[in-house]
Each structure stands twice: as structure tokens, then as C-alpha cells.
Amino acid sequence: MNPAFLLLPDFLLILLGFILVRFTHLDKNIWTSAEKLVYYLLFPALLFNAINQTRFDWGGTYTMIFVAAIAFFSAMGLSFISKWIFKPTDLSWSSGFQTAFRFNSYIAFAAAGRLAGEEGVALMALISGCLVPIANAAAVWSLARHSESHIFKELIKNPLIIATVLGLISNILGLRLPDYLALSLSRLGAASIALGLLSVGAGLMWVKSKKDGALVAYWTSIKLLACPAIALFFGRYFDLPQAQLNSVVLFAAMPTATSAYVLANRMGGDGPLLGICISVMTLAAAMTLPMWLMFL
């Protein structure tokens, strides 16, 4: 399929969510609840099941994970220095810092499956399993520093971290769920993709000030341009197999996670700024993702 159309089904669902919240009786309150349902139940089910059920070739994929980590931590470092470049308020920085390195798993898993089938989903699950806990920990850390929340309590309560860690432990120990439980979790996970993409569209906002615009543009450039460029460079340098190269670049090129908005609101962060970041990155990714796919 032409890269320009590969992700079209996913962005059509985002567009549908945007239309539904503005032109039907399915108002914002419904989609706020839907996002929480995805964040606390449906997507953790997908993460745990994908990691638990996949037979990983740890020895054959460690270079891919290393490349993903290089891109991930490079984006984190570039995001960190925005504190001195733009001098935002502590609340704005602690909330938006996470947007340059967290990634939208709903789009990532949907795209990975369409690009490479079950192998693509398994490789994306492996990358997610290793880096989601770190991404969530860093996001919680930045917000906890300027809220009344205790970072350790927030980490052990985070549903994505819990699901990922349990999935990795069960996989390493060789513990597999019975078929009927695995099928139930699989169906919950499938629901998370569609509902998550619709919720992304329902939450789209726009930039309200020039100051916000400069910050958002910087974080967006890191996430959609610098991060995948780093992943592509090191992926080719280490001569990754094509399927692994596809997965690591796709991971790096994702717009930021919609769950960042839920986390910021729950921990007293700057929710509106996060909404703007998510909106801009998601819309921009409709143009940048096909571009990166053409390089593969």
C-alpha cells in the first residue's frame, strides 16, 4: 500500500471522533469517560496480552531496542533543555516535557499491524514493553515535582506501568494465560485501538497563544522530526533487519500519547497545554508519518 494511504484508516477514525464530539449528542463528557476507560482498562489489557503472548527473540532484537532507546533518550534530552531555551513556567514545562518522547500507542499498534502483520505488532510490543515504563516514570516524575503527588505512589498506581511490568514478568517466566482469558483480553485490546483513536479526535484543540505556540512547535519538531531521524540513522548504521527498522522508525515517529492529557489533569498539571500539544502533533503526524515510511 502507498505510504500516504497506509495510515489513512487510523486518521479517519481520529477525524470521526472530531466530528462526533462537535456535531452530535456525543459530547465532551462522554469522550472524557471513554479516554479514562481506555487508559485504565482497555489499553492495559492490550499491553499485557501482547507482551504475555508474544515469543520474543531477546537475543535477536536487543540491537533494535538499543536503537529505540537512543532515539527515545535523545528526544528526552532535547525536551529537557526547553526549560532554558523558552523559560516556560514550571507548571507548563513539567506538563509538556513528556510530549517530546512519549508516543501514541493506539496509532503505533494499529500502524504496526497494518505494516507488518503479527510480526510488526510483536516488535512494537517489545519496544513498548521496554520503554513505556521509563516514559511513564519520567512523565510522572516531572509532574510530581510540582504537585502534591508522591512520585513512587504515582508510579506503582500507573495502569500502563503495571500492565507492562506484569506482562514482561509473565513472559520471562514462561507463564501463559489460558486461551479463554487471552481471547477476552485480546478483545478488550482491540476495542482500545478504535476507541482510543476516536478519543484522540474528540480531544483535538488549537493553539491559543504565541508562547504556547513556540513551545508546542519545539516539542513537535523533536517528536516528529528529530526522534525518527535519529532512529533511522542508527537503525541503518547498525544494519537492522527491515522489519525491525520499520518498527523502530514507526515507534520514533509517533505523535505523543493521548494519555499524557489524562495524567496531567489527574496530577494537577497544565491540561489545556497538553491538549494543544496532542492536537498539533496528531494533525502534523498525518503528514510526517507517510514521509518517514517512504524512507524505509
Salt bridges, closest charged atoms under 4 A:
ASP10 OD2 - ARG114 NH1 2.83
GLU154 OE1 - ARG266 NH1 3.18
